[in-house]
Amino acid sequence: MARTPSWIFHSVATFHYRKAIIDASPVPVGTVPVYEAISRVRRPEDLTFELMREVIEEQAEQGVDYMTIHAACCASMCAGAQRIYGDC
């Protein structure tokens, strides 16, 4: 018998829990999409832009009010910003 990848179960359960919270909440509900996206891959380096966008779109369609997007920058980006803005 074929096994269902655990992320599919986790994703389905997460979808239903999040929907219940959104429906019951009198205040805006926010998420951190990267956590769900990471749960769908075996290794962090397997995370792709396409998967991240898919998770963001799914959560937006579900009615999430806001999302926290964790972004990173590389050293060359920081050096460029320092040239433009000076020391921070």
Beta strands, then each sheet from edge to edge (+ up, - down):
strand 1: 30-31
strand 2: 66-67
sheet 1: 1+ 2+
end
